[in-house]
Amino acid sequence: MGAPSWREAADTPSARWVLDDKHRNAQGGVMGGAIFTLADFCLAVACNIDEQPTVSVSNTIEFLSGAKGSKLIATCDADKSGRKLGFYTVDVADDTGRKVARMTATCFR
């Protein structure tokens, strides 16, 4: 499916993915699995920056609307980064600014 690109700036880690036909379903929409994969990649990198090795133990994703642009952009915020547990929110939008999905995750160190 191609590798997402990673960027860290202004304390908000983000990942981007250029969309093409392999990310789309039979109706032409971006597949939920592709959206989740980008969100999970962004989470994995963000929750391991300057931390002990961290894995997610619970994820929930809500799909807000269909992507209309040519790229997806995921950003991750640490809601609480504790000694053993971390709580994160990943927002996914397309390059038109349309909000596509929101994932919340609990991670263990």
N, C-alpha and C positions, 0 to 999 in steps of 0.2 A: 504494500500500500504506500510505499515511500516513507521516508523519515521526516518527522516534523523538525522544524528549526527551533532553536532555543534562544531566548534573550532575557537578560536580567538587567533591569534599569529601574531606578527610583523606588527600590524596595518592593516592586511588584513584578515577580517573575512572570514571563509569558512565553507561550509556544505558538507557532504559526504553522499552518498546513495549507499548501496550495492544493486545491481540489481539482480532480479530473474525473473521467468516467468511471474509474474503478472504485470511487467513493460513493457512487450513486446507485440507488435501487432501480427496479424496473419502471417505476413511475418518474424517475429523473431526480428524485429528492436525495439529499445526502443521508446515507445510512446512519441509524442511531449508533451502531457499533463503531463507526468511524469517529463520530462526535465524542463518544465515551473514551475511545482510545486516546484522542488528543487531550481530553480533560485528565485522564489518568497519567499520561506522560508528564503533563505540566505539574500535577500533584507530586509525582515521584521525585522530580528534580527539586521542586520547591521545598518539600518537607525534609530533604536531605542536605540542604545547604547549611553549613556550619552546625550540623547536628550529628548525633550518633546515627548509625544505620537505622533507617525507619521504613516500616512497611504499613500499608493500609490494611485495616481489619474490617472496615465497613464503609461502603459507598452508597449514596443515593443520588440518582440523577433525574431531573425534571426537564423534559423537552418543551421549550417555550414556543418556538415557531420554526418553520422551515428556513434553512439557509438560502439566501438569494445571491450572495456574492461569489467570488472566485477563490476566496481564502477563508479559513477559520482561524480565529485568534482566541486562545485561552489565557486567562490571567488567574493567578492563585493568590489568595489572601490567607494568612494565618490568623484564624479567629482567636486561638489560644495555643501557644506552643509550650507545653509543660515538660517536666523531666521525663516522664514515661509515656504520656499521651499528648497528641496534637490534634487540633480540630481545625479543619480547613474548608474554604469555599472556593470553588473554581467556577468562573463565569466564562462561557463560550459565546462569542459573537462572530458574525461574518464581517467582511471588509466594507460592508455598507453601514455598519453600526447596529445592525439588527441583532437583538439578543436571541440566541438560539437555544442555549441550555444552561442549567446551573447544577453543579454537583457539590454535595457536601460529603466530607470524609472524616473518619476518625482513624488516626494512625498511631502505631505503637513503636517505641524505641527500645 
